[in-house]
Amino acid sequence: MSAITIAIADDHPLFREGVSRSLSEIDNFVVVGEGASGDDATTLATSHRPDVLLLDVSMPGGGIDAISDILARSPQTKVLMLTASEDVDSVAAALRRGAAGYIVKGIGSRGLAEAIRTVVGGSRYISPSMRAKVEKSLLDRPASLRPRETEVMELVAGGLTNKQIARRLDLQEKTIKHHMTEILSKLGATNRTEAAIRWRQGAQGEIAQRRRRRRTG
């Protein structure tokens, strides 16, 4: 099995060094760099292109704000938030920017290793203590898609491929791919199937909210 490369961005040196030391002792894990700010995280992504970048929310430059730049410079990197913040809005914002997971500090080295392997394998990881709250938040407040993105998403949910959608909407396939990139980011999804599920859930949640407002209005 090839080594999993990891970079860490956190503005607390003692915590960062502890995480680095713990991960370095795990087989097939290699820590390739450390930083203390959002700018440092972007630099780490550019220079090392790690498999996983552990990113704090509350640090100079803002961890969440750095996600888009990190993924633009190293699309294959999985951004995994590692933070003390249990704010649901922060979790939802990070996932919608493209983070592959969200871990609350206090997790042990074994649990952190499991989370890293999970996101490297292509799945999302959210701390169990936050999972139910996050899923409810994403259901109650679906991401806002532009009209064209909504059209594309309706066809994706109907099982059409990018090529079929392009023909249906009289657009180029690369334009559909661009729309899908935006949609995945907004929905915090890692693939088309997950996007379709989240989009349906969001639509259902919005309908339920409207019904509740009518009953209480």
C-alpha positions in Angstrom: 0.0 0.0 0.0 1.4 3.4 -1.0 2.0 6.0 1.8 -0.7 8.5 2.6 0.8 12.0 2.6 -0.6 14.5 5.1 -0.1 18.2 5.8 -1.4 20.0 8.9 -2.4 23.7 9.3 -3.2 24.8 12.8 -2.0 28.0 14.7 -1.4 26.1 18.0 2.1 24.8 17.7 1.9 22.3 20.6 -1.3 20.8 19.2 0.0 20.7 15.7 3.3 19.1 16.7 1.4 16.5 18.8 -0.8 15.6 15.8 2.2 15.4 13.5 4.1 13.1 15.9 1.1 10.8 16.4 0.4 10.4 12.7 4.0 9.9 11.9 4.0 6.8 14.1 1.2 5.2 12.1 2.2 2.8 9.2 1.8 4.3 5.7 1.3 7.8 7.1 3.8 10.5 6.1 3.5 14.1 7.4 5.0 16.3 4.6 4.5 19.8 6.0 3.0 22.0 8.7 1.6 25.6 8.7 -0.2 28.0 11.0 -2.6 30.0 8.7 -4.9 29.9 5.8 -2.1 31.2 3.6 0.3 28.5 4.9 -2.4 25.9 4.1 -2.6 27.1 0.5 1.2 27.0 0.2 1.3 23.5 1.6 -1.2 22.4 -1.0 0.7 24.0 -3.8 4.2 22.7 -2.8 3.4 19.2 -1.5 0.0 18.3 -3.0 -0.7 16.1 0.0 -3.4 13.3 0.0 -5.0 14.9 3.0 -4.7 18.4 4.5 -5.8 18.8 8.1 -7.2 22.3 8.5 -8.3 24.3 11.6 -11.3 26.5 11.3 -10.2 29.3 13.6 -6.7 30.5 12.6 -5.3 33.5 10.8 -6.8 33.8 7.3 -9.6 31.4 8.2 -9.6 27.7 7.5 -13.0 27.7 5.7 -12.0 30.6 3.5 -8.9 28.7 2.4 -10.6 25.6 1.2 -11.4 26.9 -2.3 -7.8 28.0 -2.9 -6.5 24.7 -1.6 -8.6 22.7 -3.9 -8.0 25.0 -6.9 -4.2 24.4 -6.5 -4.4 20.7 -5.6 -7.7 19.2 -6.6 -6.8 15.7 -5.5 -6.1 16.8 -1.9 -8.8 15.9 0.6 -9.4 18.7 3.0 -10.3 17.4 6.5 -11.3 20.0 9.1 -9.8 19.4 12.5 -11.2 22.0 15.0 -12.6 22.7 18.4 -15.6 24.4 16.8 -18.9 22.4 17.0 -20.8 25.2 15.2 -23.2 23.6 12.7 -23.0 26.5 10.4 -19.2 26.1 10.2 -19.6 22.4 9.4 -22.1 23.1 6.6 -20.0 25.9 5.2 -16.9 23.8 5.1 -18.7 20.9 3.4 -20.2 23.2 0.8 -16.8 24.7 0.0 -15.5 21.2 -0.7 -14.1 19.8 2.6 -14.2 16.0 2.7 -14.8 15.8 6.4 -15.1 17.6 9.7 -13.5 16.3 13.0 -13.9 17.8 16.5 -10.7 18.1 18.4 -10.4 15.6 21.2 -10.5 12.6 18.9 -7.7 10.0 19.5 -5.0 9.1 17.1 -6.8 5.9 16.1 -10.0 7.7 15.3 -8.1 10.4 13.4 -6.3 7.7 11.3 -9.7 6.1 10.5 -11.1 9.5 9.4 -8.1 10.1 7.2 -8.4 6.6 5.6 -12.1 7.2 5.1 -11.7 10.4 3.1 -8.8 9.1 1.1 -11.1 6.2 0.1 -13.5 8.7 -1.3 -16.1 8.9 1.4 -17.0 11.7 3.8 -16.2 11.7 7.5 -18.0 13.7 10.1 -17.5 13.3 13.9 -20.3 11.1 15.2 -21.2 13.8 17.8 -21.9 16.2 14.9 -23.4 14.0 12.2 -27.1 14.2 13.0 -27.0 17.9 13.6 -25.2 18.5 10.3 -27.5 16.3 8.3 -30.5 18.1 9.7 -28.9 21.5 8.9 -28.2 20.6 5.3 -31.7 19.3 5.0 -33.4 22.3 6.5 -31.2 24.8 4.6 -30.5 23.4 1.1 -27.8 25.1 -1.0 -29.1 27.7 -3.5 -28.6 26.6 -7.1 -28.8 28.9 -10.0 -31.6 28.3 -12.5 -29.3 26.5 -15.0 -27.8 24.4 -12.2 -31.2 23.4 -11.1 -32.0 22.3 -14.7 -28.9 20.2 -14.8 -29.6 18.7 -11.4 -33.1 17.7 -12.4 -31.6 15.8 -15.3 -28.9 14.3 -13.2 -31.5 13.1 -10.7 -33.3 11.6 -13.7 -30.3 9.4 -14.5 -28.9 11.3 -17.5 -25.2 11.4 -18.3 -23.3 14.6 -18.9 -23.4 14.0 -22.7 -27.2 13.4 -22.6 -27.7 16.5 -20.5 -25.6 18.5 -23.0 -27.7 17.3 -25.9 -31.0 18.0 -24.0 -30.0 21.5 -23.1 -28.1 22.2 -26.3 -24.9 22.9 -24.5 -21.3 21.6 -24.7 -20.4 18.7 -22.5 -17.6 20.7 -20.9 -20.1 23.3 -19.9 -22.2 20.6 -18.1 -19.0 19.4 -16.4 -18.4 22.9 -15.1 -21.9 23.1 -13.8 -21.5 19.8 -12.1 -18.3 21.0 -10.3 -20.2 24.0 -9.0 -23.2 21.9 -8.0 -21.0 19.3 -6.1 -19.3 22.2 -4.2 -22.6 23.8 -3.3 -24.2 20.6 -2.1 -21.1 19.4 -0.3 -21.2 16.2 -2.4 -18.4 14.1 -3.6 -20.2 12.4 -6.6 -23.3 12.6 -8.8 -25.3 10.1 -6.8 -24.6 11.9 -3.5 -25.5 15.2 -5.1 -28.8 13.8 -6.4 -29.7 12.5 -2.9 -28.8 15.8 -1.2 -30.7 17.8 -3.9 -33.8 15.7 -3.4 -33.5 16.0 0.4 -33.0 19.7 0.1 -36.1 20.1 -2.1 -38.2 18.0 0.3 -36.9 20.0 3.3 -37.8 23.3 1.5 -41.4 22.0 0.8 -41.8 20.9 4.4 -40.6 24.4 5.6 -43.2 26.1 3.3 -46.0 23.8 4.7 -44.9 24.6 8.3 -44.9 28.4 7.5 -48.4 28.1 6.0 -49.8 26.3 9.0 -48.3 28.8 11.4 -48.8 31.9 9.3 
